[in-house]
């Protein structure tokens, strides 16, 4: 696993009415004070759409949960001081695999909605979005700089 990436299993509490899943709690050891979210947002992605690649260079950490649908997340580590530099990992999260994924923002990351339906992603970033000076560096989803083919099956 890429250094500083973490997964947390989420407990789904289901009964005859439906389900309830906690996706963020301040008492989880998953957060160390620096990782506490500053905001949250919801995005909806249509099947087969890839939202990649981007990274944050001012310390933002993303925390992704997928309450509806499924996504394949790619994380590529090109940080010079990282013990996992040059590694790429993929994770499938969402329905059937409820997890919270912590992504260090300075790693390149993105995701693809997989399956036949839309995917709803909730992100809990550790920095507020700055509309005047966004903390985002972008590459095209099919860049040669990252060794990943979005059409390949996930390995995780």
C-alpha positions in Angstrom: 0.0 0.0 0.0 1.2 3.5 -0.8 2.7 5.3 2.2 0.1 7.5 4.0 -2.9 5.9 2.2 -5.3 4.3 4.6 -8.6 2.4 4.4 -11.2 2.2 7.1 -13.9 -0.4 7.0 -17.3 1.2 7.5 -20.0 -0.5 9.4 -23.3 -0.8 7.6 -26.2 -1.0 10.0 -29.1 -2.5 7.9 -32.6 -3.5 8.9 -36.0 -3.8 7.2 -36.2 0.0 6.9 -32.9 0.4 5.0 -29.4 1.2 6.3 -27.3 3.7 8.2 -23.5 4.0 7.8 -21.3 6.4 9.7 -18.7 7.8 7.3 -16.9 10.2 9.6 -16.4 10.5 13.4 -14.0 12.7 15.2 -13.2 10.0 17.7 -11.8 7.6 15.1 -8.0 7.1 15.4 -8.1 7.4 11.6 -7.7 11.2 12.1 -4.7 12.6 13.9 -5.7 16.2 14.3 -4.1 17.3 11.0 -6.4 15.0 9.0 -9.7 16.4 10.3 -11.9 17.5 7.5 -12.5 21.2 6.9 -15.5 20.7 4.7 -17.3 18.0 2.7 -18.9 17.8 -0.7 -20.8 15.3 -2.8 -20.1 14.6 -6.4 -22.1 12.4 -8.8 -20.2 10.7 -11.7 -21.9 8.9 -14.6 -20.9 5.3 -15.5 -17.6 5.0 -17.2 -16.5 8.6 -16.6 -13.0 9.1 -15.3 -12.1 12.0 -13.1 -8.3 12.0 -13.1 -5.5 13.0 -12.5 -5.0 15.7 -10.0 -3.0 16.4 -6.8 -2.9 19.0 -4.1 0.5 20.6 -3.1 -0.5 22.6 0.0 -1.1 19.8 2.4 -4.7 18.8 1.6 -5.7 15.2 2.4 -8.9 13.7 0.8 -11.2 11.2 2.5 -13.5 9.4 0.0 -16.6 7.5 0.8 -19.1 6.2 -1.8 -22.6 5.7 -0.4 -24.2 4.9 -3.8 -22.5 3.1 -6.7 -18.9 2.1 -7.0 -15.7 3.7 -8.0 -12.2 2.5 -8.9 -9.7 5.0 -7.3 -6.1 5.2 -8.6 -3.4 6.6 -6.4 0.1 7.2 -7.9 3.0 8.2 -5.6 5.7 10.4 -7.2 6.7 12.1 -3.9 10.5 12.3 -3.8 10.7 11.5 0.0 8.3 8.7 0.0 9.3 5.0 0.6 6.7 4.0 -2.0 7.7 6.4 -4.7 6.8 5.2 -8.2 4.1 2.8 -6.9 0.5 2.8 -8.1 -2.4 1.3 -6.2 -6.1 1.0 -7.1 -9.0 0.5 -4.7 -12.7 -0.3 -5.5 -14.9 1.2 -2.9 -18.7 1.7 -2.6 -21.6 -0.6 -2.6 -20.6 -4.1 -1.4 -17.3 -2.6 -0.1 -18.1 0.3 2.2 -14.8 1.9 3.1 -13.4 5.3 3.8 -10.2 5.9 1.8 -7.6 8.4 3.0 -5.5 9.8 0.1 -2.5 12.1 0.7 -3.3 15.0 -1.5 0.3 15.3 -2.8 -0.1 11.9 -4.5 -1.7 11.9 -8.0 -5.2 10.5 -7.7 -8.5 10.1 -9.5 -11.3 7.7 -10.0 -13.7 6.1 -12.5 -17.4 5.3 -11.9 -17.7 1.5 -12.5 -20.7 -0.6 -13.1 -24.0 0.4 -14.8 -25.1 3.2 -12.5 -24.0 6.6 -11.3 -21.6 6.8 -8.4 -22.0 9.3 -5.6 -18.8 10.3 -3.9 -18.6 12.1 -0.6 -15.2 13.8 0.1 -14.0 15.2 3.4 -10.9 17.3 2.5 -8.8 18.8 5.2 -8.6 22.2 3.5 -11.3 24.6 2.4 -11.6 25.0 -1.4 -10.1 28.3 -2.4 -12.1 29.5 -5.4 -9.6 32.3 -6.2 -6.5 30.1 -5.9 -7.4 26.4 -6.1 -4.9 23.9 -4.8 -4.9 21.6 -7.8 -2.4 20.5 -10.3 -3.9 18.4 -13.2 -2.9 15.9 -15.8 -5.1 14.2 -18.4 -6.6 10.8 -17.4 -4.6 9.1 -20.2 -1.2 10.7 -19.5 2.0 8.7 -20.1 3.4 10.1 -16.8 1.3 7.7 -14.7 1.5 4.0 -15.4 -2.3 3.3 -15.3 -4.9 2.2 -17.8 -8.4 3.0 -16.6 -9.8 0.2 -18.7 -7.7 -2.4 -16.9 -9.4 -4.4 -14.1 -8.7 -3.3 -10.5 -6.2 -5.3 -8.5 -7.7 -4.5 -5.1 
